[in-house]
Amino acid sequence: MTTVVSGEAQNIGRGSVADKVGGLVWAAIWMWPLLGPASAVVSGKVHPVVPAAAGLLAFVVLYLILVLVGFGSRRATPTRRTVLGLVVLAVLGIALVAGYARESDSWLSVMLFVGAGGAAVLPRPVAVGWAAAAVVALVGLGLLAGRDAAELSGEAFITLMACVLVVVVKQMMGYIHELRSAQASLAAAAVAEERLRFARDLHELLGHTLSVMVVKAEVVRRLVSDDPARAAAAAADIEELGRTALTEVREAVTGYRQRPFASELDGARDALTDAGIEVTVTEVGTPLPASADVLFGWSVREGATNVIRHSKARRCSIGVRFDERGARLEISDDGVGPSDGSGGHGLRGLRERLAAAGGTLSVSSPSGGGFSLVVTLPGAG
C-alpha cells in the first residue's frame, strides 16, 4: 500500500520534462504488486496467454499515463479524454480480474491500481467514491473467483487505504505547488522592492551630489580669474564630492549606506551656502535616536537638493526637534518651490521610506511664497 503511494507522490509533474520522466520511472518501479500477474503470464499459468499479456501491458501503460496526467495537471477537474482513459482502465482491469483471477490469486491486485488511477485523476469527493467502487468490485470479483471472504477483507482494506493515501498525497502535492507559487511571487516582489530601493537610493544620492557639484563648478567658473585660490579649493571640493559619490553608490548597491543625520546636515549646510543661500539651523533635543537618524539624513539631503535645484531661494531654515512626542524635521525656504508642489520623484521615494517606518511627510507652498517640507516620526526612539 505505502509503496504504491510513494510511487504516486513522485509524479508531481511540475512542468519540467526531467521531473515528469523521473515521476514516471518511480511510478513504474512501485508497480511491483503486478509482478504476480506478469509472472503468471510469462510462466503460462493463464489461458489464453496472448490476450492476458496484451491486456496487462495495455493496463500498465494506461495506468502510468493517467498517474502522470493526474499529478502533473493543476486543473480542478479532469478532461474528457482523461475520464475516458480512466473508464477504459477500469473496464480493462475488471476484465483481466474476471478472466484470470480463478487461475491465479495475484490478479486481484489489478483492482488496487484501478482505484489508485481514479484517486490520481479525479477531484477528491469523486475520488473517494471511485475508491469505494473499486473495493466493492474487488470483493465481488474475488467472491466470484472463489476467494475466501476473510482473505478478501484484507485485500479490500489495503486497496481502500492505498486509494485514500493517493488522494491525500495528491492534495499535499497541490499544497506544495501553491507554496512554491507563493514563494516565487514573494521572490518576484522582493526583487521589485530591491530595484525600487536601488533606484530610490541612486536618485537621492546622485541628485543631491550632482546638484552640489554643479554649484561648486559655478563657483569655480566665477572665481577662476579673480580668486584662483578659492577656485582651486572649490575644484578640490568637486573632486572630493565625486569620490564620496562613488563610495555612496557602492554602499547603496550593497544596501549598507547608513550616513548619519549630523553628517548629512553638515553637507546640506555647506551645499546651500555654496549656492548662495543663507542657512539657519536649529536643533532641539538632538542627537536623534537610531530610528530617526538615518531617515532624517535622507530627508535633509532630499530637502536641500530641492531647495538648490528648484527654489531660487535666498534664505533657508532647517529645524529639527526630538522629544517625548517623537521627532520632527522642517525645511523651509523663501523661494518659488516646485511648480506642482510635489517635489518630484525624490519626495515620492522619501515618502515611501517614511511610510514604511510609520512616519509622515508633508509639503506646502504658502500663498506668500516659499516652500516647506515637514517630516515627522511619532514615537521615534
C-alpha positions as CSV (number, residue, x, y, z in Angstrom):
1,M,0.0,0.0,0.0
2,T,2.7,2.5,1.1
3,T,4.9,1.7,-1.8
4,V,2.2,2.4,-4.3
5,V,1.5,5.8,-2.8
6,S,5.3,6.6,-2.7
7,G,5.4,5.9,-6.4
8,E,2.4,8.3,-7.0
9,A,4.0,11.0,-4.9
10,Q,6.9,11.2,-7.3
11,N,4.6,12.2,-10.1
12,I,4.3,15.8,-9.3
13,G,4.7,17.0,-12.9
14,R,6.0,20.5,-12.3
15,G,6.4,21.3,-16.0
16,S,9.9,20.0,-16.4
17,V,10.5,17.1,-18.7
18,A,13.0,15.7,-16.3
19,D,10.6,15.8,-13.5
20,K,7.9,14.1,-15.5
21,V,10.3,11.3,-16.7
22,G,11.5,10.8,-13.1
23,G,8.0,10.6,-11.8
24,L,7.1,8.1,-14.5
25,V,10.1,5.9,-13.6
26,W,9.2,5.9,-9.9
27,A,5.5,5.1,-10.6
28,A,6.7,2.2,-12.7
29,I,9.1,0.9,-10.0
30,W,6.3,0.9,-7.4
31,M,4.0,-1.2,-9.5
32,W,5.7,-4.3,-8.2
33,P,2.4,-5.9,-7.0
34,L,1.7,-6.5,-10.7
35,L,4.7,-8.8,-10.8
36,G,2.4,-11.7,-9.8
37,P,0.1,-11.4,-12.8
38,A,3.1,-10.8,-15.1
39,S,4.8,-13.9,-13.7
40,A,1.6,-15.9,-14.3
41,V,1.6,-14.7,-18.0
42,V,5.3,-15.5,-18.5
43,S,5.1,-18.9,-16.9
44,G,2.0,-19.8,-19.0
45,K,-0.3,-20.2,-16.0
46,V,-3.1,-18.4,-17.7
47,H,-5.0,-19.3,-20.8
48,P,-5.2,-17.9,-23.4
49,V,-1.9,-16.2,-22.7
50,V,-1.8,-13.7,-25.6
51,P,-4.9,-11.7,-24.6
52,A,-3.7,-11.8,-20.9
53,A,-0.2,-10.4,-21.9
54,A,-1.7,-7.7,-24.2
55,G,-4.3,-6.7,-21.7
56,L,-1.8,-6.5,-18.8
57,L,0.6,-4.4,-20.9
58,A,-2.1,-2.0,-22.0
59,F,-3.3,-1.7,-18.4
60,V,0.2,-0.8,-17.1
61,V,0.8,1.8,-19.9
62,L,-2.6,3.4,-19.4
63,Y,-2.2,3.5,-15.7
64,L,1.2,5.2,-15.9
65,I,-0.3,7.8,-18.3
66,L,-3.2,8.5,-16.0
67,V,-1.0,8.9,-13.0
68,L,1.4,11.2,-14.9
69,V,-1.6,13.3,-16.0
70,G,-3.2,13.3,-12.6
71,F,-0.2,14.5,-10.7
72,G,1.1,16.8,-13.4
73,S,-2.1,18.7,-14.0
74,R,-3.3,21.7,-12.0
75,R,-6.9,21.5,-13.4
76,A,-9.7,21.3,-10.9
77,T,-11.5,18.7,-13.0
78,P,-10.0,16.2,-15.4
79,T,-10.6,16.5,-19.2
80,R,-13.0,14.3,-21.1
81,R,-10.0,12.4,-22.6
82,T,-8.7,11.7,-19.1
83,V,-12.1,10.5,-17.9
84,L,-12.4,8.3,-20.9
85,G,-8.9,6.8,-20.2
86,L,-10.0,6.1,-16.6
87,V,-13.1,4.3,-17.8
88,V,-11.1,2.2,-20.2
89,L,-8.6,1.4,-17.4
90,A,-11.5,0.3,-15.1
91,V,-13.1,-1.9,-17.8
92,L,-9.7,-3.4,-18.7
93,G,-8.9,-4.1,-15.1
94,I,-12.2,-5.7,-14.3
95,A,-12.0,-7.8,-17.5
96,L,-8.5,-9.1,-16.5
97,V,-9.5,-9.9,-13.0
98,A,-12.8,-11.6,-14.1
99,G,-11.0,-13.6,-16.8
100,Y,-7.9,-14.8,-14.9
101,A,-8.5,-14.5,-11.1
102,R,-9.6,-18.1,-10.9
103,E,-6.3,-19.3,-12.4
104,S,-4.0,-17.1,-10.2
105,D,-4.8,-15.2,-7.0
106,S,-2.4,-12.4,-7.8
107,W,-4.7,-10.9,-10.4
108,L,-6.9,-9.3,-7.7
109,S,-4.1,-6.7,-7.2
110,V,-5.0,-5.2,-10.5
111,M,-8.1,-3.6,-8.8
112,L,-5.7,-1.7,-6.4
113,F,-4.4,0.1,-9.4
114,V,-7.8,0.7,-10.8
115,G,-8.7,2.5,-7.6
116,A,-5.3,4.3,-7.4
117,G,-5.7,5.6,-11.0
118,G,-9.1,7.2,-10.2
119,A,-7.7,8.7,-7.0
120,A,-4.9,10.3,-9.0
121,V,-7.0,12.0,-11.7
122,L,-10.4,12.7,-10.1
123,P,-11.4,15.5,-7.7
124,R,-11.3,14.5,-4.0
125,P,-15.0,13.8,-3.4
126,V,-15.4,11.8,-6.6
127,A,-12.1,10.0,-6.0
128,V,-13.3,8.7,-2.6
129,G,-16.4,7.3,-4.3
130,W,-14.3,5.8,-7.1
131,A,-12.1,4.1,-4.5
132,A,-15.1,2.7,-2.7
133,A,-16.5,1.3,-6.0
134,A,-13.1,-0.3,-6.7
135,V,-13.2,-2.0,-3.4
136,V,-16.7,-3.3,-4.0
137,A,-15.7,-4.6,-7.4
138,L,-12.6,-6.3,-5.9
139,V,-14.7,-8.1,-3.3
140,G,-17.4,-9.1,-5.8
141,L,-14.8,-10.4,-8.3
142,G,-13.0,-12.2,-5.6
143,L,-16.1,-14.0,-4.4
144,L,-16.9,-15.0,-8.0
145,A,-13.3,-16.4,-8.3
146,G,-13.9,-18.5,-5.2
147,R,-11.7,-16.5,-2.8
148,D,-12.3,-16.7,1.0
149,A,-14.3,-13.7,2.4
150,A,-11.8,-13.2,5.3
151,E,-8.9,-13.0,2.9
152,L,-10.8,-10.6,0.6
153,S,-11.4,-8.3,3.5
154,G,-7.7,-7.8,3.9
155,E,-7.3,-7.1,0.2
156,A,-10.2,-4.7,0.3
157,F,-8.7,-2.8,3.3
158,I,-5.3,-2.5,1.6
159,T,-6.9,-1.3,-1.6
160,L,-9.1,1.3,0.2
161,M,-6.2,2.7,2.2
162,A,-3.9,2.9,-0.9
163,C,-6.6,4.9,-2.7
164,V,-7.2,7.2,0.2
165,L,-3.5,7.8,0.7
166,V,-3.1,8.7,-3.0
167,V,-5.9,11.3,-2.6
168,V,-4.1,12.7,0.5
169,V,-0.7,12.7,-1.2
170,K,-2.2,14.5,-4.3
171,Q,-3.7,17.1,-2.0
172,M,-0.4,17.5,-0.3
173,M,1.3,18.0,-3.6
174,G,-1.2,20.6,-4.5
175,Y,-0.4,22.5,-1.3
176,I,3.3,22.2,-2.1
177,H,2.7,23.6,-5.6
178,E,0.7,26.5,-4.1
179,L,3.5,27.2,-1.6
180,R,6.1,27.2,-4.3
181,S,4.0,29.6,-6.4
182,A,3.6,31.9,-3.3
183,Q,7.4,31.7,-2.8
184,A,8.0,32.6,-6.4
185,S,5.6,35.6,-6.1
186,L,7.3,36.7,-2.9
187,A,10.7,36.4,-4.5
188,A,9.5,38.5,-7.5
189,A,8.1,41.1,-5.1
190,A,11.3,41.2,-3.2
191,V,13.3,41.7,-6.5
192,A,10.9,44.5,-7.4
193,E,11.2,46.1,-4.0
194,E,15.0,45.9,-4.2
195,R,15.0,47.5,-7.6
196,L,12.8,50.3,-6.2
197,R,15.2,50.7,-3.3
198,F,18.2,50.9,-5.5
199,A,16.6,53.3,-7.9
200,R,15.4,55.5,-5.0
201,D,18.8,55.4,-3.4
202,L,20.6,56.4,-6.6
203,H,18.2,59.2,-7.2
204,E,18.6,60.6,-3.8
205,L,22.3,60.1,-3.7
206,L,23.2,61.3,-7.2
207,G,20.6,64.0,-7.4
208,H,22.0,65.7,-4.3
209,T,25.6,65.2,-5.1
210,L,25.4,66.3,-8.7
211,S,23.4,69.4,-7.7
212,V,26.2,70.3,-5.3
213,M,28.9,69.6,-7.9
214,V,27.1,71.9,-10.3
215,V,27.0,74.7,-7.7
216,K,30.7,74.1,-7.0
217,A,31.5,74.2,-10.7
218,E,29.7,77.6,-11.0
219,V,31.8,78.9,-8.1
220,V,35.0,77.7,-9.8
221,R,33.9,79.5,-13.1
222,R,33.1,82.7,-11.3
223,L,36.3,82.8,-9.2
224,V,38.9,81.3,-11.5
225,S,40.1,84.7,-12.8
226,D,39.5,86.8,-9.6
227,D,40.4,84.4,-6.8
228,P,42.3,81.4,-8.1
229,A,42.9,80.1,-4.5
230,R,39.2,79.9,-3.8
231,A,38.5,78.4,-7.2
232,A,41.1,75.7,-6.6
233,A,39.5,75.0,-3.2
234,A,36.1,74.6,-4.9
235,A,37.6,72.4,-7.5
236,A,39.1,70.2,-4.8
237,D,35.6,70.0,-3.2
238,I,34.2,68.8,-6.6
239,E,36.9,66.1,-6.6
240,E,36.1,65.1,-3.0
241,L,32.3,65.0,-3.8
242,G,33.0,62.7,-6.8
243,R,34.9,60.3,-4.6
244,T,32.2,60.4,-1.9
245,A,29.5,59.8,-4.5
246,L,31.4,56.7,-5.8
247,T,31.6,55.4,-2.2
248,E,27.9,56.1,-1.6
249,V,26.9,54.4,-4.8
250,R,28.8,51.3,-3.8
251,E,27.2,51.3,-0.4
252,A,23.8,51.8,-2.0
253,V,24.4,48.7,-4.1
254,T,25.1,46.6,-1.1
255,G,22.3,48.1,0.9
256,Y,24.6,49.3,3.8
257,R,24.5,53.0,3.3
258,Q,23.9,54.5,6.8
259,R,25.3,58.0,6.7
260,P,24.2,59.7,10.0
261,F,22.0,62.8,10.1
262,A,24.7,65.0,11.5
263,S,26.9,64.4,8.5
264,E,24.0,65.0,6.1
265,L,23.1,68.2,7.9
266,D,26.6,69.5,7.6
267,G,26.7,68.6,4.0
268,A,23.4,70.3,3.3
269,R,24.5,73.4,5.1
270,D,27.7,73.6,3.0
271,A,25.9,72.9,-0.2
272,L,23.3,75.6,0.4
273,T,25.9,78.1,1.4
274,D,27.9,77.4,-1.7
275,A,24.7,78.0,-3.7
276,G,24.5,81.5,-2.2
277,I,21.6,80.6,0.1
278,E,21.7,81.8,3.7
279,V,21.1,78.9,6.0
280,T,19.7,78.8,9.6
281,V,19.9,75.6,11.5
282,T,18.0,75.0,14.8
283,E,18.4,71.7,16.7
284,V,16.5,70.8,19.9
285,G,16.8,67.5,21.7
286,T,19.5,66.1,19.4
287,P,21.2,63.7,18.8
288,L,18.5,61.7,17.2
289,P,17.8,58.1,18.1
290,A,18.8,55.5,15.6
291,S,15.2,55.0,14.4
292,A,15.1,58.6,13.2
293,D,18.7,59.4,12.4
294,V,19.1,57.7,9.0
295,L,15.6,58.7,7.8
296,F,16.2,62.3,8.7
297,G,19.5,62.1,7.0
298,W,17.8,61.1,3.7
299,S,15.2,63.8,4.4
300,V,17.6,66.7,4.8
301,R,19.6,65.6,1.8
302,E,16.5,65.5,-0.4
303,G,15.1,68.7,1.1
304,A,18.4,70.6,0.5
305,T,18.6,69.3,-3.0
306,N,15.1,70.6,-3.8
307,V,16.0,74.0,-2.4
308,I,19.1,74.2,-4.5
309,R,17.6,72.9,-7.7
310,H,14.1,74.4,-7.7
311,S,13.6,77.2,-5.2
312,K,15.7,80.2,-6.4
313,A,15.6,81.0,-2.7
314,R,17.8,83.5,-0.8
315,R,17.2,82.0,2.7
316,C,16.6,78.5,4.0
317,S,15.9,77.3,7.6
318,I,16.3,73.8,8.8
319,G,14.8,72.9,12.2
320,V,15.0,69.5,13.9
321,R,13.4,68.5,17.2
322,F,13.3,65.4,19.2
323,D,11.3,64.9,22.4
324,E,8.8,62.5,24.0
325,R,6.3,63.1,21.3
326,G,8.7,62.0,18.6
327,A,11.0,63.5,16.0
328,R,10.3,66.4,13.6
329,L,12.3,67.9,10.8
330,E,11.2,71.1,8.9
331,I,13.0,72.6,5.9
332,S,11.6,75.8,4.6
333,D,12.7,78.5,2.1
334,D,11.6,81.8,0.6
335,G,11.8,80.7,-3.0
336,V,9.2,79.6,-5.5
337,G,9.2,75.8,-4.8
338,P,8.2,73.1,-7.2
339,S,5.7,74.2,-9.8
340,D,3.3,71.4,-8.9
341,G,4.0,71.4,-5.2
342,S,5.0,67.7,-5.2
343,G,8.8,67.9,-5.4
344,G,9.0,65.1,-8.0
345,H,10.4,61.5,-7.7
346,G,12.7,62.3,-4.8
347,L,9.9,63.2,-2.4
348,R,7.8,60.3,-3.5
349,G,10.7,57.9,-2.7
350,L,11.2,59.7,0.6
351,R,7.5,59.4,1.4
352,E,7.7,55.7,0.8
353,R,10.7,55.3,3.2
354,L,8.9,57.2,5.9
355,A,5.6,55.4,5.5
356,A,7.4,52.1,5.9
357,A,8.7,53.4,9.3
358,G,5.4,54.8,10.4
359,G,6.4,58.4,9.6
360,T,4.8,61.1,7.5
361,L,6.0,63.7,5.0
362,S,4.0,66.9,4.2
363,V,4.8,69.7,1.9
364,S,3.2,73.1,1.5
365,S,3.7,76.3,-0.6
366,P,2.3,79.3,1.4
367,S,0.5,81.9,-0.6
368,G,3.1,84.5,0.3
369,G,5.8,82.4,-1.4
370,G,8.3,79.7,-0.3
371,F,8.2,76.0,0.2
372,S,8.1,74.0,3.3
373,L,8.8,70.3,3.9
374,V,7.9,68.7,7.2
375,V,9.0,65.1,8.3
376,T,7.6,63.5,11.4
377,L,8.3,60.2,13.2
378,P,5.8,59.9,16.1
379,G,7.2,58.0,19.0
380,A,10.7,57.7,17.4
381,G,13.3,56.3,19.7
